[in-house]
Amino acid sequence: MARIVRIDALMVDLKPKVKRTDAIQSFVSQETPIVRVTDSDGAVGTGYSYTIGAGGPSVMELIRRTFGPHLVGREAGEVERLWRELNYLSHATSVGPIMALAQAAIDTALWDLRCRKAGLPLHVMAGGAKTRAPLYTTEGGWLHIDKSALVEDALAAKARGFGGSKIKIGRPHVSEDAARLAAVREAVGPAFEIMTDANQAFTVDEAIRRARHYEPFDIAWFEEPMPADDLGGHARLTRATTIPVAVGESLYSPLHFREYLAAGACSIVQVDVARIGGITPWLKVAHLAETFNVPVCPHFLMELHVALCCAVPNSRWVEYIPQLDDITTTGMRIEAGCAVPSDAPGLGIDWDFAAIERMAVEGSHVALR
């Protein structure tokens, strides 16, 4: 094995290409920490995570002051050991997003390094279950978009071979949500999936009420209907509706997923590799969900999740929201409405390091040796 001799990090702020609004927020920033780990053989692995709106400097400081110094001199191949050490090192501030996002940037870099040294792509190194994963799109379904534009985007996605579109819900009255869903369903027909996402906007009673109105449109799932810490409310909703309930983007520990699955409080797991703390815990959650016969449909980060979805047998969808176009030289490969993972060793992301350096947020650089 080879020891870690250098850790470099910086942050870029990637502005979304379209206006993004949901039931609780509108965001115009994606702060993206990027970490490079170099070992004593000269091999380099690159990883990343993200925030929506704010918090990036806090993530960078945790890498600079705590996680990075702990890793220099350690064996780079001991990925599980290092993940657990970082977890315990930050026990006073975990479980939570700042810790998880910093840990994920490092863990994904270590996995990239491991895969490159083995000469294997991530989707094979992590399991090799599939060669492609179906896509659905979110970019045309934001809450501010009117019905005609929702329909136009869904029809365009269907024409591209995508299997579904996500429509944000949470308009002031349920009748408004229903009208939007009805328009899309009428246009796309019965075989095209419509996903819905409330972004934790509802109380239990309102979620149950709205689910009753959504059921006639045969939607694929009801995502984040309530705050993520309302486990009991999700269990009540799951018992009250035939619509699959999806959770995960706002859960930061595999133990939280265990609680949801054991309580029957969800039927789709949307574990996010950045928010769960990296590839190491992502795989644990995916395999845990498999034991409950529950599918994995991860949130965001399509450029990385395509490989992970192809690594495990119980993945169902990759969410199409481009994030890295400005800092990569090639985009994610799409064939017949499916995401296809790269066969190149590593994460499968073709970084443009010149662009990354050019776009780096001033003062964000970290260099540890």
Residue pairs with C-beta under 8 A, 6 or more apart in sequence:
1 75
1 76
1 77
1 78
2 39
2 40
2 41
2 43
2 75
2 76
2 77
3 39
3 40
3 73
3 74
3 75
3 76
4 37
4 38
4 39
4 40
4 71
4 72
4 73
4 74
4 75
4 76
5 38
5 39
5 40
5 72
5 73
5 369
6 36
6 37
6 38
6 72
6 367
6 368
6 369
7 35
7 36
7 37
7 38
7 63
7 68
7 71
7 72
7 106
7 366
7 367
7 368
8 35
8 36
8 38
8 365
8 366
8 367
8 368
9 33
9 34
9 35
9 36
9 60
9 63
9 64
9 68
9 105
9 364
9 365
9 366
10 33
10 34
10 60
10 356
10 357
10 360
10 361
10 364
10 365
10 366
11 31
11 32
11 33
11 34
11 56
11 57
11 59
11 60
11 360
11 361
11 364
12 31
12 32
12 34
12 327
12 356
12 359
12 360
12 361
13 29
13 30
13 31
13 32
13 56
13 359
13 361
14 29
14 30
14 31
14 32
14 50
14 323
14 324
14 326
14 327
14 359
15 28
15 29
15 30
16 27
16 28
16 29
16 30
17 322
17 325
18 139
18 142
19 26
19 28
19 142
19 144
20 26
20 27
20 28
20 142
21 142
21 143
21 144
21 168
22 142
22 143
22 168
22 170
22 197
22 199
22 201
23 143
23 168
23 169
23 170
23 198
23 199
23 200
23 201
24 170
24 199
24 200
24 201
25 52
25 53
25 199
26 144
27 52
27 53
28 53
29 51
29 52
29 53
29 54
30 50
30 51
30 52
30 323
31 50
31 51
31 53
31 54
31 55
31 56
31 57
31 59
31 361
32 48
32 49
32 50
32 51
32 56
32 323
32 327
33 48
33 49
33 50
33 56
33 59
33 60
33 63
33 101
33 102
33 105
34 46
34 47
34 48
34 105
34 356
35 46
35 47
35 48
35 63
35 105
35 106
35 108
35 109
36 44
36 45
36 46
36 109
37 44
37 45
37 46
37 47
37 71
37 76
37 106
37 109
37 110
37 113
38 44
39 76
39 113
41 117
43 76
43 113
43 116
43 117
44 113
44 116
45 76
45 109
45 110
45 111
45 112
45 113
45 114
45 115
45 116
45 346
46 109
46 112
46 346
46 347
46 349
46 351
47 104
47 105
47 106
47 107
47 108
47 109
47 110
47 111
47 112
47 278
47 347
48 105
48 108
48 109
48 274
49 59
49 101
49 102
49 104
49 105
49 108
49 274
50 101
50 274
50 300
50 301
50 323
51 59
51 97
51 101
55 97
55 98
55 101
56 361
56 364
57 364
58 98
59 98
59 101
59 102
59 105
60 102
60 364
60 366
62 90
62 98
62 99
62 102
63 102
63 105
63 106
63 366
64 366
64 368
66 89
66 90
67 86
67 89
67 90
67 102
67 103
67 106
68 106
68 366
68 368
69 368
70 85
70 86
70 89
71 82
71 86
71 106
72 368
72 369
74 82
75 81
76 110
76 113
76 114
77 114
77 117
79 107
79 110
79 111
79 114
79 280
80 280
82 106
82 107
82 110
83 103
83 107
83 277
83 278
83 280
83 281
86 103
86 106
86 107
87 94
87 103
87 277
90 99
90 103
93 99
94 100
94 252
94 253
95 252
95 253
95 255
95 256
96 252
97 252
97 275
99 252
99 277
100 252
100 274
100 275
100 276
100 277
101 274
101 275
103 277
103 278
104 273
104 274
104 275
104 276
104 277
104 278
105 274
106 278
107 277
107 278
107 279
107 280
108 273
108 278
108 279
108 304
108 347
111 122
111 125
111 126
111 278
111 279
111 280
111 347
112 122
112 346
112 347
114 125
115 121
115 122
115 125
115 345
115 346
115 347
116 345
116 346
118 125
118 345
119 345
120 345
121 307
121 341
121 342
121 343
121 344
121 345
121 346
121 348
122 279
122 307
122 308
122 311
122 341
122 346
122 347
122 348
123 130
123 306
123 307
123 308
123 310
123 311
123 341
123 348
124 311
125 311
126 279
126 283
126 307
126 308
126 311
126 312
127 283
127 311
127 312
127 313
128 310
128 311
129 310
129 311
129 312
129 313
129 315
130 309
130 310
130 311
130 313
130 315
131 310
131 340
131 341
132 310
132 335
132 338
132 339
132 340
132 341
133 306
133 309
133 310
133 315
133 316
133 317
133 318
133 338
133 339
134 162
134 163
134 316
134 317
134 318
134 337
134 338
134 339
135 162
135 163
135 302
135 317
135 318
135 319
135 320
135 334
135 337
135 338
135 339
136 157
136 162
136 163
136 164
136 165
136 166
136 193
136 195
136 317
136 318
136 319
136 320
137 153
137 157
137 162
137 164
137 165
137 166
137 319
137 320
137 321
138 165
138 166
138 197
138 319
138 320
138 321
139 153
139 320
139 321
139 322
140 149
140 150
140 152
140 153
140 154
140 156
140 157
140 165
141 150
141 153
141 154
141 165
141 166
141 167
141 168
142 168
143 168
143 169
143 170
143 171
145 153
147 179
147 180
147 183
147 184
148 183
150 165
150 167
150 180
150 183
150 184
151 183
151 184
151 187
153 165
154 165
154 184
154 187
154 188
154 192
154 194
155 187
155 188
157 164
157 165
158 165
158 188
158 192
160 334
160 337
161 336
161 337
161 338
162 320
162 337
163 192
163 193
163 317
163 337
164 192
164 193
164 194
164 195
164 220
164 317
165 184
165 188
165 192
165 193
165 194
165 195
166 194
166 195
166 196
166 197
166 223
166 319
167 180
167 181
167 184
167 194
167 195
167 196
167 197
168 196
168 197
168 198
168 199
169 177
169 180
169 181
169 196
169 197
169 198
169 210
169 214
170 177
170 198
170 199
170 201
170 202
171 177
171 180
174 209
174 210
174 213
175 213
177 196
177 210
177 213
177 214
178 213
178 214
178 217
181 194
181 196
181 214
181 217
181 219
182 217
184 194
185 194
185 217
185 218
188 194
190 218
193 219
193 220
194 217
194 218
194 219
194 220
195 219
195 220
195 221
195 223
195 246
196 214
196 219
196 221
196 222
196 223
197 223
197 224
198 207
198 210
198 222
198 223
198 224
198 225
198 226
199 223
199 224
200 224
200 225
200 226
200 227
200 228
200 250
201 225
202 210
202 225
202 226
203 226
203 233
204 226
204 230
204 233
204 236
204 237
207 222
207 225
207 226
207 233
207 237
208 236
208 237
208 240
208 241
210 225
211 222
211 225
211 237
211 240
211 241
211 243
212 241
214 222
214 243
215 241
215 242
215 243
219 243
220 244
221 243
221 244
221 245
221 246
221 267
221 268
221 297
222 237
222 241
222 243
222 244
222 245
222 246
223 246
223 247
223 268
223 270
224 246
224 247
224 249
224 250
225 234
225 237
225 245
226 233
226 234
226 237
228 247
228 250
228 251
228 256
231 259
231 260
231 263
231 265
232 263
232 265
234 245
234 247
234 260
234 263
234 265
234 266
235 263
235 264
235 265
237 245
238 245
238 264
238 265
238 266
238 267
239 264
244 267
244 268
245 265
245 266
245 267
245 268
246 266
246 267
246 268
246 269
246 270
246 297
247 260
247 265
247 266
247 268
247 269
247 270
248 257
248 266
248 268
248 269
248 270
248 271
248 272
248 285
248 298
248 299
249 270
249 272
249 275
249 299
249 300
250 275
251 257
251 260
251 271
251 275
251 276
252 275
252 276
252 277
253 276
253 277
253 281
254 276
254 281
254 284
254 285
254 288
257 269
257 271
257 285
257 288
257 289
258 288
259 265
260 266
260 269
261 269
261 288
261 289
261 292
261 294
266 294
267 294
268 294
268 295
268 296
268 297
268 316
269 285
269 286
269 289
269 294
269 295
269 296
269 297
270 296
270 297
270 298
270 299
271 282
271 285
271 286
271 289
271 296
271 298
271 299
272 298
272 299
272 300
272 301
273 279
273 282
273 298
273 301
273 304
273 305
273 308
274 300
274 301
275 299
276 282
276 285
279 308
282 298
282 308
283 308
283 311
283 312
285 296
286 296
286 308
286 311
286 312
286 314
286 315
287 312
289 295
289 296
289 314
290 312
290 313
290 314
293 314
294 314
295 314
295 315
295 316
296 309
296 312
296 314
296 315
296 316
297 315
297 316
297 317
297 319
298 305
298 308
298 309
298 315
298 318
298 319
299 319
300 319
300 321
300 323
301 323
302 318
302 319
302 320
302 321
302 322
302 323
302 332
302 339
303 323
303 324
303 328
303 332
303 348
303 349
304 347
304 348
304 349
305 318
305 319
306 318
306 332
306 339
306 340
306 341
306 348
307 341
307 342
307 347
307 348
308 315
309 315
309 317
309 318
309 339
310 341
318 339
320 339
322 331
322 332
324 349
325 331
326 355
326 359
327 351
327 352
327 355
327 356
327 359
328 349
328 350
328 351
328 352
329 350
329 351
329 352
330 350
332 339
332 340
333 339
333 340
333 341
333 342
334 340
341 348
342 348
342 349
342 350
344 350
